[in-house]
Amino acid sequence: MSKLTGYLRLMRPVNCAMMGFAVIVGAALADLTSISGAWLTMVYGFITGFTLTAASMTINDYYDKEIDAINEPRRPIPSGLIKPKEALLSASALTIIGFISAYLTNMTYPLCFLTAIAAWQIFTAYTTVGKRSGLPGNLLVSACVAIPFIYGSVAIASQVKLNVLLFASMAFLADTGREITKGIVDVEGDKTQNIKTLAVRYGGKKAAGVAAVFYLAAVVLSLLPLYFILVSMWFIPLVTVTDVGLTASSLILLKDHSRARARQIKNAMLVWFIFGLLAFIFGSLR
């Protein structure tokens, strides 16, 4: 196996591409009509999301090298394919590229660059200290999910449009619920690794209750785009699917917080998230 393959495995290109794509989606939500004429801005935005995510993934593997030596010995660092110092150098190079592309995304308005710095700090905070902290770590993960959409809005519109802020907030709330639900699924393994999730600290029933609160908060927030007349009527059928799905998932989880059921709910959240995203995209069509 070549070193290049090792570096790619550290970066997790699929995850990186998803973050880059999220930047473009955020821009589309902010100003769909300007996307085609701002293709270079979108390229820089995609590169920013891709490289900063790659840097955080590489840092994550660096900090997890002792654990991976036991659980995932074939990972690039524990297998010896990539040395720890080489991983850090790679993460540093990716970070520099990400910051440069963030500056080039919008050279006349510094908020793009500042948002990229904030995103990198959130990424690294989670990978270094947040992942074992339970709820604080869940909140950091959710911030990582939400911030590319905000960055896309800043890139294309030089501001955070209200509809983008609402979608990013919904994504934050729903993903926090999903992370808490994931803690119910992983409770046994998390106990052995001393990861202080809500399920580990307070049990699955209470964790399910908190997860449901976050899911239902996202449902309540989904009403605001209609209230402020930020979206067209195309928004309604798609967001209805999301809201019904989130509500039903909450009720099911409250009734049955078993590991198997929590896994089903965790997977279903990805479907409701996609419908929510489509609701905002189609809702931007007038």
C-alpha positions in Angstrom: 0.0 0.0 0.0 1.5 3.4 -1.0 1.9 6.4 1.1 -0.5 8.3 -1.1 -3.2 5.7 -0.3 -2.4 6.2 3.4 -2.8 9.9 3.2 -6.1 9.5 1.4 -7.3 7.2 4.1 -6.4 9.7 6.8 -8.3 12.4 5.0 -11.5 10.4 4.3 -12.3 12.0 0.9 -16.0 11.2 0.9 -16.5 13.1 4.2 -14.5 15.9 2.9 -16.5 16.1 -0.4 -19.7 16.2 1.6 -18.5 19.2 3.5 -17.4 20.9 0.4 -20.7 20.2 -1.2 -22.5 21.6 1.9 -20.8 24.9 1.3 -22.2 25.0 -2.3 -25.7 24.1 -0.9 -25.4 26.9 1.6 -24.6 29.3 -1.2 -27.5 28.0 -3.2 -29.9 28.6 -0.3 -28.6 32.1 0.1 -28.8 33.2 -3.6 -29.6 30.5 -6.1 -29.6 32.8 -9.1 -26.0 33.9 -8.5 -24.4 30.5 -8.3 -23.7 30.1 -12.0 -22.0 33.5 -12.3 -19.9 32.9 -9.2 -18.4 29.5 -10.1 -14.8 30.5 -9.0 -16.2 31.5 -5.6 -17.9 28.1 -5.4 -14.6 26.3 -6.3 -12.7 28.1 -3.6 -15.6 27.4 -1.1 -15.6 23.7 -2.0 -11.8 23.6 -1.5 -12.1 25.3 1.8 -14.7 22.8 3.1 -12.8 19.9 1.7 -9.3 20.7 2.9 -10.2 21.9 6.4 -12.3 18.7 6.9 -9.3 16.6 5.7 -7.1 18.4 8.2 -9.4 17.7 11.0 -9.8 14.0 10.0 -6.0 13.7 9.9 -5.6 15.3 13.3 -8.3 13.0 14.6 -6.3 9.9 13.6 -3.1 11.4 15.1 -4.8 11.8 18.5 -6.5 8.3 18.2 -3.3 6.5 17.3 -3.0 4.6 20.6 -6.7 3.5 20.5 -6.5 2.6 16.8 -3.4 0.5 17.5 -5.8 -1.8 19.5 -9.1 -1.4 17.6 -8.0 -0.5 14.1 -4.4 -1.6 13.7 -4.6 -1.3 9.9 -5.2 2.4 10.0 -2.4 4.4 8.3 -0.7 5.5 11.5 -0.8 2.4 13.7 0.2 0.2 10.7 3.3 2.3 10.3 2.4 3.4 6.7 2.2 7.1 7.9 4.4 8.3 10.7 2.7 10.5 13.3 5.0 13.5 12.4 4.0 13.0 8.8 0.4 13.1 9.7 0.8 16.4 11.5 2.7 17.9 8.6 -0.1 16.8 6.2 -2.7 18.3 8.5 -0.7 21.6 8.6 -0.4 21.7 4.9 -4.2 21.0 4.4 -5.0 23.7 7.0 -2.9 26.3 5.1 -4.5 25.4 1.8 -7.9 25.7 3.4 -7.2 29.2 4.9 -5.7 30.4 1.6 -8.8 29.3 -0.3 -11.0 30.9 2.3 -9.3 34.2 1.8 -9.6 33.8 -2.0 -13.3 32.9 -1.7 -14.1 36.5 -0.9 -11.0 38.8 -0.7 -13.0 42.0 -0.1 -15.0 40.7 2.9 -13.1 39.1 5.8 -16.0 37.2 7.2 -15.3 34.2 4.9 -11.8 33.9 6.3 -12.9 34.4 9.9 -15.7 31.7 9.5 -13.1 29.3 8.1 -10.9 29.9 11.2 -13.9 29.3 13.5 -14.7 26.1 11.6 -11.2 24.8 12.0 -11.2 25.6 15.7 -14.5 23.7 16.2 -13.2 20.7 14.1 -10.0 20.5 16.1 -11.7 21.1 19.5 -13.8 18.0 18.8 -11.0 15.8 17.6 -8.6 16.7 20.4 -10.8 17.0 23.5 -14.5 17.0 22.6 -15.2 13.5 21.6 -14.9 12.0 25.1 -16.9 14.8 26.8 -20.4 13.6 26.0 -23.0 16.3 25.3 -20.3 19.1 24.7 -18.8 16.8 22.1 -22.2 16.2 20.5 -22.7 20.0 20.2 -19.3 20.4 18.5 -20.2 17.7 16.0 -23.4 19.4 15.2 -21.7 22.7 14.8 -19.4 21.0 12.3 -22.5 19.9 10.4 -24.1 23.4 10.4 -21.1 25.7 9.7 -20.5 24.8 6.0 -23.9 26.0 5.1 -23.2 29.3 6.9 -19.9 29.6 5.2 -21.6 29.1 1.8 -24.0 32.0 2.6 -21.2 34.2 3.5 -19.2 33.3 0.4 -22.0 34.1 -2.1 -23.9 36.9 -0.2 -21.3 38.4 2.2 -23.8 37.7 5.0 -25.6 34.9 6.7 -29.1 35.0 5.1 -31.9 34.3 7.5 -33.2 31.2 5.7 -29.7 29.7 5.8 -29.4 30.5 9.5 -32.7 28.8 10.1 -31.7 25.7 8.1 -28.3 25.5 9.8 -30.0 25.8 13.2 -32.4 23.0 12.3 -29.5 20.9 11.1 -27.7 21.6 14.4 -30.6 20.6 16.6 -31.5 17.5 14.6 -27.9 16.3 14.4 -27.5 16.9 18.2 -30.4 14.6 18.8 -28.9 12.1 16.4 -25.6 12.2 18.2 -27.3 11.6 21.5 -29.2 8.7 20.0 -26.0 7.3 18.6 -24.7 7.4 22.2 -27.6 5.0 23.1 -26.4 2.6 20.3 -22.8 2.8 21.4 -23.3 2.8 25.2 -21.4 -0.4 25.9 -18.3 0.5 23.9 -18.4 4.1 25.2 -18.3 2.8 28.8 -15.1 0.9 28.1 -13.5 4.0 26.5 -14.7 6.3 29.3 -16.7 8.5 26.9 -19.2 10.4 29.0 -22.3 10.4 26.8 -25.7 11.1 28.2 -26.6 7.4 27.8 -23.5 6.4 29.8 -24.0 8.9 32.5 -27.8 8.9 33.0 -29.1 5.8 31.1 -30.8 5.3 27.8 -34.3 6.5 28.9 -33.1 9.9 29.9 -30.8 10.2 26.8 -33.8 9.4 24.6 -35.8 12.1 26.3 -33.1 14.7 25.7 -32.7 13.5 22.0 -36.5 13.9 21.5 -36.3 17.5 22.8 -33.7 18.4 20.2 -35.7 16.7 17.4 -38.9 18.5 18.4 -37.1 21.8 18.7 -36.0 21.4 15.1 -39.7 20.8 14.1 -40.7 24.0 15.9 -37.9 25.9 14.1 -39.1 24.6 10.7 -42.2 26.8 11.0 -40.3 30.1 11.0 -39.4 30.2 7.3 -43.1 30.2 6.5 -43.9 32.7 9.2 -41.2 35.1 7.9 -42.3 34.4 4.2 -38.7 33.3 3.4 -39.8 30.4 1.2 -42.3 29.5 -1.5 -45.1 27.0 -1.1 -42.8 24.3 -2.5 -41.3 24.3 1.0 -44.5 22.9 2.6 -44.8 19.3 1.3 -41.1 18.5 1.8 -40.7 20.0 5.2 -43.9 18.2 6.3 -42.2 14.9 5.6 -39.3 16.1 7.7 -41.5 17.2 10.6 -43.6 14.1 10.6 -40.5 12.0 10.5 -38.8 13.8 13.3 -42.0 13.8 15.5 -42.6 10.1 14.9 -39.0 9.2 15.5 -39.1 11.1 18.8 -42.3 9.3 20.0 -40.9 5.9 19.0 -37.6 6.6 20.8 -39.4 7.7 23.9 -41.5 4.5 23.9 -38.6 2.2 23.0 -35.0 3.3 23.8 -33.4 0.0 23.1 -30.1 -0.2 21.3 -31.7 -1.7 18.2 -34.5 0.9 18.0 -32.0 3.7 18.6 -29.9 2.5 15.7 -33.0 2.6 13.5 -33.8 6.1 14.6 -30.2 7.2 14.1 -30.3 6.0 10.5 -33.7 7.4 9.8 -32.4 10.9 10.8 -30.3 11.0 7.6 -33.5 10.6 5.5 -35.3 13.4 7.4 -32.3 15.6 7.0 -32.3 15.1 3.2 -36.0 16.0 3.0 -35.4 19.1 5.1 -32.5 20.2 2.8 -34.7 19.6 -0.2 -37.5 21.6 1.4 -35.2 24.7 1.7 -33.8 24.3 -1.8 -37.2 23.9 -3.5 -38.6 26.6 -1.1 -36.1 29.0 -2.6 -37.7 28.7 -6.0 -40.2 31.4 -6.7 
